[in-house]
Amino acid sequence: MNAVRMNITIPEDLAHRLDLLVGPRKRSRFIAEALKERIERMEHDKLSKVLEDGYKARRGEGLSIARDFDQLTIEGWDEYSKGKDISRRP
């Protein structure tokens, strides 16, 4: 993995807690892993929102199709539901 050097500023108390938790020699790795997790979570949330919006936009279409089929009856349903073979009719 190629690395890029960045100069960032964080609150002093946060830097102190970071040093206590991981030590000064492992800060970069910890910050990179934390950023990666946060970015992945944000990307996932964004995708979830896009999918949710798409489902909501198409909801009416699906309900309309379902209502169309509610009005139909299936020819031979009684024979089918009783387990008879309706594929070979005289």
OpenMM code with the backbone's topology and positions (N, CA, C; nanometers):
from openmm import Vec3, app, unit

residues = "MET ASN ALA VAL ARG MET ASN ILE THR ILE PRO GLU ASP LEU ALA HIS ARG LEU ASP LEU LEU VAL GLY PRO ARG LYS ARG SER ARG PHE ILE ALA GLU ALA LEU LYS GLU ARG ILE GLU ARG MET GLU HIS ASP LYS LEU SER LYS VAL LEU GLU ASP GLY TYR LYS ALA ARG ARG GLY GLU GLY LEU SER ILE ALA ARG ASP PHE ASP GLN LEU THR ILE GLU GLY TRP ASP GLU TYR SER LYS GLY LYS ASP ILE SER ARG ARG PRO".split()
positions = [
    Vec3(0.0848, -0.1174, 0.0000),
    Vec3(0.0000, 0.0000, 0.0000),
    Vec3(0.0893, 0.1236, 0.0000),
    Vec3(0.0665, 0.2115, -0.0936),
    Vec3(0.1395, 0.3386, -0.0963),
    Vec3(0.0846, 0.4302, 0.0116),
    Vec3(0.1718, 0.5028, 0.0752),
    Vec3(0.1312, 0.5938, 0.1828),
    Vec3(0.1519, 0.7382, 0.1395),
    Vec3(0.0687, 0.8242, 0.1937),
    Vec3(0.0774, 0.9672, 0.1697),
    Vec3(0.0948, 1.0345, 0.3053),
    Vec3(0.1886, 1.1209, 0.3144),
    Vec3(0.2110, 1.1926, 0.4394),
    Vec3(0.1147, 1.3103, 0.4459),
    Vec3(0.0462, 1.3223, 0.5601),
    Vec3(-0.0500, 1.4305, 0.5786),
    Vec3(-0.0219, 1.4980, 0.7126),
    Vec3(-0.0450, 1.6248, 0.7159),
    Vec3(-0.0323, 1.7004, 0.8394),
    Vec3(-0.1729, 1.7360, 0.8846),
    Vec3(-0.2153, 1.6785, 0.9975),
    Vec3(-0.3497, 1.7056, 1.0477),
    Vec3(-0.3400, 1.7656, 1.1873),
    Vec3(-0.4463, 1.8295, 1.2280),
    Vec3(-0.4540, 1.8875, 1.3614),
    Vec3(-0.5710, 1.8240, 1.4341),
    Vec3(-0.5448, 1.7740, 1.5560),
    Vec3(-0.6518, 1.7164, 1.6378),
    Vec3(-0.6436, 1.7792, 1.7769),
    Vec3(-0.7534, 1.7776, 1.8504),
    Vec3(-0.7510, 1.8333, 1.9855),
    Vec3(-0.6460, 1.7634, 2.0733),
    Vec3(-0.5855, 1.8404, 2.1607),
    Vec3(-0.4769, 1.7895, 2.2455),
    Vec3(-0.5211, 1.6716, 2.3310),
    Vec3(-0.6400, 1.6792, 2.3903),
    Vec3(-0.6856, 1.5685, 2.4747),
    Vec3(-0.7060, 1.4407, 2.3941),
    Vec3(-0.7498, 1.4540, 2.2694),
    Vec3(-0.7667, 1.3376, 2.1825),
    Vec3(-0.6319, 1.2762, 2.1474),
    Vec3(-0.5331, 1.3600, 2.1208),
    Vec3(-0.3978, 1.3104, 2.0921),
    Vec3(-0.3409, 1.2369, 2.2122),
    Vec3(-0.3637, 1.2897, 2.3315),
    Vec3(-0.3148, 1.2255, 2.4537),
    Vec3(-0.3809, 1.0887, 2.4733),
    Vec3(-0.5113, 1.0825, 2.4546),
    Vec3(-0.5833, 0.9548, 2.4687),
    Vec3(-0.5353, 0.8539, 2.3644),
    Vec3(-0.5084, 0.9010, 2.2447),
    Vec3(-0.4572, 0.8137, 2.1398),
    Vec3(-0.3214, 0.7553, 2.1794),
    Vec3(-0.2331, 0.8399, 2.2297),
    Vec3(-0.1012, 0.7928, 2.2733),
    Vec3(-0.1122, 0.6916, 2.3864),
    Vec3(-0.2034, 0.7157, 2.4802),
    Vec3(-0.2218, 0.6220, 2.5904),
    Vec3(-0.2748, 0.4880, 2.5412),
    Vec3(-0.3587, 0.4927, 2.4416),
    Vec3(-0.4230, 0.3711, 2.3908),
    Vec3(-0.3302, 0.2884, 2.3021),
    Vec3(-0.2650, 0.3517, 2.2068),
    Vec3(-0.1851, 0.2763, 2.1089),
    Vec3(-0.0368, 0.3087, 2.1126),
    Vec3(0.0015, 0.4154, 2.1789),
    Vec3(0.1420, 0.4548, 2.1818),
    Vec3(0.1757, 0.5445, 2.0641),
    Vec3(0.2765, 0.6280, 2.0796),
    Vec3(0.3095, 0.7255, 1.9751),
    Vec3(0.3610, 0.6624, 1.8463),
    Vec3(0.4130, 0.5420, 1.8504),
    Vec3(0.4688, 0.4793, 1.7302),
    Vec3(0.3631, 0.4107, 1.6429),
    Vec3(0.2411, 0.3962, 1.6958),
    Vec3(0.1364, 0.3281, 1.6187),
    Vec3(0.0185, 0.4194, 1.5852),
    Vec3(0.0390, 0.5482, 1.6010),
    Vec3(-0.0682, 0.6448, 1.5721),
    Vec3(-0.1163, 0.6367, 1.4274),
    Vec3(-0.0229, 0.6400, 1.3342),
    Vec3(-0.0598, 0.6434, 1.1921),
    Vec3(-0.1434, 0.5223, 1.1532),
    Vec3(-0.1010, 0.4046, 1.1967),
    Vec3(-0.1753, 0.2829, 1.1634),
    Vec3(-0.3162, 0.2890, 1.2231),
    Vec3(-0.3252, 0.3310, 1.3479),
    Vec3(-0.4552, 0.3397, 1.4141),
    Vec3(-0.5467, 0.4386, 1.3419),
    Vec3(-0.4939, 0.5564, 1.3114),
    Vec3(-0.5735, 0.6588, 1.2436),
    Vec3(-0.6165, 0.6110, 1.1047),
    Vec3(-0.5275, 0.5449, 1.0324),
    Vec3(-0.5615, 0.4937, 0.8987),
    Vec3(-0.6730, 0.3892, 0.9074),
    Vec3(-0.6635, 0.2990, 1.0049),
    Vec3(-0.7669, 0.1964, 1.0208),
    Vec3(-0.9006, 0.2590, 1.0616),
    Vec3(-0.8953, 0.3563, 1.1525),
    Vec3(-1.0179, 0.4236, 1.1957),
    Vec3(-1.0825, 0.4991, 1.0796),
    Vec3(-1.0016, 0.5677, 0.9992),
    Vec3(-1.0542, 0.6387, 0.8830),
    Vec3(-1.1147, 0.5417, 0.7817),
    Vec3(-1.0468, 0.4314, 0.7597),
    Vec3(-1.0970, 0.3316, 0.6644),
    Vec3(-1.2343, 0.2799, 0.7087),
    Vec3(-1.2469, 0.2449, 0.8365),
    Vec3(-1.3748, 0.1961, 0.8887),
    Vec3(-1.4838, 0.3020, 0.8751),
    Vec3(-1.4513, 0.4253, 0.9083),
    Vec3(-1.5500, 0.5335, 0.9021),
    Vec3(-1.5923, 0.5620, 0.7588),
    Vec3(-1.4970, 0.5642, 0.6680),
    Vec3(-1.5288, 0.5880, 0.5267),
    Vec3(-1.6166, 0.4757, 0.4718),
    Vec3(-1.5836, 0.3511, 0.5046),
    Vec3(-1.6647, 0.2382, 0.4585),
    Vec3(-1.8067, 0.2465, 0.5135),
    Vec3(-1.8204, 0.2859, 0.6394),
    Vec3(-1.9530, 0.3007, 0.6999),
    Vec3(-2.0315, 0.4110, 0.6303),
    Vec3(-1.9650, 0.5229, 0.6014),
    Vec3(-2.0327, 0.6332, 0.5326),
    Vec3(-2.0749, 0.5931, 0.3910),
    Vec3(-1.9878, 0.5202, 0.3198),
    Vec3(-2.0218, 0.4736, 0.1845),
    Vec3(-2.1396, 0.3768, 0.1901),
    Vec3(-2.1400, 0.2885, 0.2893),
    Vec3(-2.2496, 0.1934, 0.3057),
    Vec3(-2.3805, 0.2667, 0.3347),
    Vec3(-2.3750, 0.3649, 0.4245),
    Vec3(-2.4944, 0.4427, 0.4573),
    Vec3(-2.5472, 0.5178, 0.3348),
    Vec3(-2.4557, 0.5725, 0.2559),
    Vec3(-2.4954, 0.6450, 0.1351),
    Vec3(-2.5634, 0.5510, 0.0355),
    Vec3(-2.5055, 0.4327, 0.0160),
    Vec3(-2.5648, 0.3349, -0.0747),
    Vec3(-2.7009, 0.2894, -0.0230),
    Vec3(-2.7119, 0.2664, 0.1063),
    Vec3(-2.8398, 0.2260, 0.1649),
    Vec3(-2.9469, 0.3309, 0.1391),
    Vec3(-2.9101, 0.4572, 0.1524),
    Vec3(-3.0051, 0.5667, 0.1289),
    Vec3(-3.0493, 0.5704, -0.0171),
    Vec3(-2.9551, 0.5529, -0.1091),
    Vec3(-2.9886, 0.5523, -0.2518),
    Vec3(-3.0838, 0.4371, -0.2831),
    Vec3(-3.0541, 0.3185, -0.2286),
    Vec3(-3.1406, 0.2028, -0.2522),
    Vec3(-3.2788, 0.2241, -0.1911),
    Vec3(-3.2822, 0.2774, -0.0699),
    Vec3(-3.4101, 0.3037, -0.0039),
    Vec3(-3.4937, 0.4021, -0.0853),
    Vec3(-3.4325, 0.5075, -0.1334),
    Vec3(-3.5041, 0.6054, -0.2155),
    Vec3(-3.5570, 0.5411, -0.3432),
    Vec3(-3.4750, 0.4543, -0.4027),
    Vec3(-3.5188, 0.3839, -0.5236),
    Vec3(-3.6362, 0.2918, -0.4974),
    Vec3(-3.6311, 0.2187, -0.3872),
    Vec3(-3.7424, 0.1302, -0.3516),
    Vec3(-3.8697, 0.2101, -0.3269),
    Vec3(-3.8556, 0.3227, -0.2572),
    Vec3(-3.9734, 0.4063, -0.2305),
    Vec3(-4.0308, 0.4621, -0.3596),
    Vec3(-3.9443, 0.5002, -0.4526),
    Vec3(-3.9910, 0.5554, -0.5803),
    Vec3(-4.0644, 0.4500, -0.6618),
    Vec3(-4.0244, 0.3257, -0.6505),
    Vec3(-4.0861, 0.2169, -0.7279),
    Vec3(-4.2008, 0.1485, -0.6532),
    Vec3(-4.2234, 0.1855, -0.5276),
    Vec3(-4.3242, 0.1181, -0.4467),
    Vec3(-4.4624, 0.1241, -0.5114),
    Vec3(-4.5001, 0.2395, -0.5590),
    Vec3(-4.6302, 0.2549, -0.6221),
    Vec3(-4.6455, 0.1676, -0.7451),
    Vec3(-4.5384, 0.1537, -0.8197),
    Vec3(-4.5404, 0.0693, -0.9399),
    Vec3(-4.5674, -0.0759, -0.9025),
    Vec3(-4.5000, -0.1241, -0.8008),
    Vec3(-4.5198, -0.2624, -0.7563),
    Vec3(-4.6590, -0.2855, -0.7027),
    Vec3(-4.7111, -0.1909, -0.6280),
    Vec3(-4.8474, -0.2044, -0.5750),
    Vec3(-4.9501, -0.2041, -0.6867),
    Vec3(-4.9265, -0.1224, -0.7875),
    Vec3(-5.0178, -0.1168, -0.9020),
    Vec3(-5.0224, -0.2516, -0.9743),
    Vec3(-4.9067, -0.3095, -0.9964),
    Vec3(-4.9004, -0.4412, -1.0623),
    Vec3(-4.9699, -0.5462, -0.9771),
    Vec3(-4.9473, -0.5423, -0.8465),
    Vec3(-5.0105, -0.6398, -0.7562),
    Vec3(-5.1624, -0.6251, -0.7608),
    Vec3(-5.2128, -0.5011, -0.7632),
    Vec3(-5.3570, -0.4794, -0.7710),
    Vec3(-5.4147, -0.5329, -0.9019),
    Vec3(-5.3396, -0.5187, -1.0107),
    Vec3(-5.3853, -0.5722, -1.1392),
    Vec3(-5.4042, -0.7227, -1.1309),
    Vec3(-5.3129, -0.7909, -1.0650),
    Vec3(-5.3219, -0.9359, -1.0554),
    Vec3(-5.4258, -0.9809, -0.9531),
    Vec3(-5.4603, -0.8967, -0.8580),
    Vec3(-5.5647, -0.9311, -0.7613),
    Vec3(-5.6978, -0.9552, -0.8306),
    Vec3(-5.7198, -0.8868, -0.9405),
    Vec3(-5.8464, -0.8973, -1.0116),
    Vec3(-5.8565, -1.0241, -1.0972),
    Vec3(-5.7458, -1.0895, -1.1225),
    Vec3(-5.7454, -1.2063, -1.2097),
    Vec3(-5.7735, -1.3335, -1.1311),
    Vec3(-5.8374, -1.4275, -1.1982),
    Vec3(-5.8521, -1.5613, -1.1410),
    Vec3(-5.7758, -1.6554, -1.2318),
    Vec3(-5.7218, -1.7566, -1.1748),
    Vec3(-5.6437, -1.8519, -1.2534),
    Vec3(-5.7358, -1.9643, -1.2975),
    Vec3(-5.7419, -1.9822, -1.4281),
    Vec3(-5.8247, -2.0871, -1.4852),
    Vec3(-5.7768, -2.2228, -1.4351),
    Vec3(-5.8676, -2.3006, -1.3848),
    Vec3(-5.8319, -2.4336, -1.3383),
    Vec3(-5.7719, -2.4353, -1.1986),
    Vec3(-5.7832, -2.3282, -1.1252),
    Vec3(-5.7211, -2.3225, -0.9920),
    Vec3(-5.7745, -2.4316, -0.8995),
    Vec3(-5.9041, -2.4580, -0.9067),
    Vec3(-5.9608, -2.5600, -0.8185),
    Vec3(-5.8969, -2.6959, -0.8426),
    Vec3(-5.8788, -2.7326, -0.9707),
    Vec3(-5.8164, -2.8608, -1.0013),
    Vec3(-5.6697, -2.8626, -0.9560),
    Vec3(-5.6008, -2.7525, -0.9780),
    Vec3(-5.4602, -2.7435, -0.9402),
    Vec3(-5.4438, -2.7552, -0.7892),
    Vec3(-5.5276, -2.6836, -0.7160),
    Vec3(-5.5137, -2.6824, -0.5708),
    Vec3(-5.5486, -2.8166, -0.5090),
    Vec3(-5.6256, -2.8994, -0.5815),
    Vec3(-5.6589, -3.0326, -0.5305),
    Vec3(-5.5548, -3.1357, -0.5718),
    Vec3(-5.4490, -3.0928, -0.6428),
    Vec3(-5.3427, -3.1827, -0.6810),
    Vec3(-5.3641, -3.2587, -0.8089),
    Vec3(-5.4662, -3.2215, -0.8835),
    Vec3(-5.4922, -3.2883, -1.0099),
    Vec3(-5.4030, -3.2314, -1.1185),
    Vec3(-5.3744, -3.3138, -1.2191),
    Vec3(-5.2930, -3.2696, -1.3313),
    Vec3(-5.3842, -3.2001, -1.4310),
    Vec3(-5.3701, -3.0662, -1.4404),
    Vec3(-5.4550, -2.9902, -1.5335),
    Vec3(-5.3845, -2.9620, -1.6652),
    Vec3(-5.2602, -3.0128, -1.6781),
    Vec3(-5.1870, -2.9853, -1.8017),
    Vec3(-5.2384, -3.0699, -1.9177),
    Vec3(-5.3042, -3.1836, -1.8878),
    Vec3(-5.3569, -3.2697, -1.9934),
    Vec3(-5.5082, -3.2673, -1.9878),
    Vec3(-5.5662, -3.1694, -2.0482),
    Vec3(-5.7127, -3.1607, -2.0541),
    Vec3(-5.7611, -3.2252, -2.1831),
    Vec3(-5.8819, -3.2864, -2.1795),
    Vec3(-5.9366, -3.3465, -2.3018),
    Vec3(-5.9708, -3.2454, -2.4076),
] * unit.nanometer
topology = app.Topology()
chain = topology.addChain("A")
for resn in residues:
    res = topology.addResidue(resn, chain)
    for name in ("N", "CA", "C"):
        topology.addAtom(name, app.Element.getBySymbol(name[0]), res)
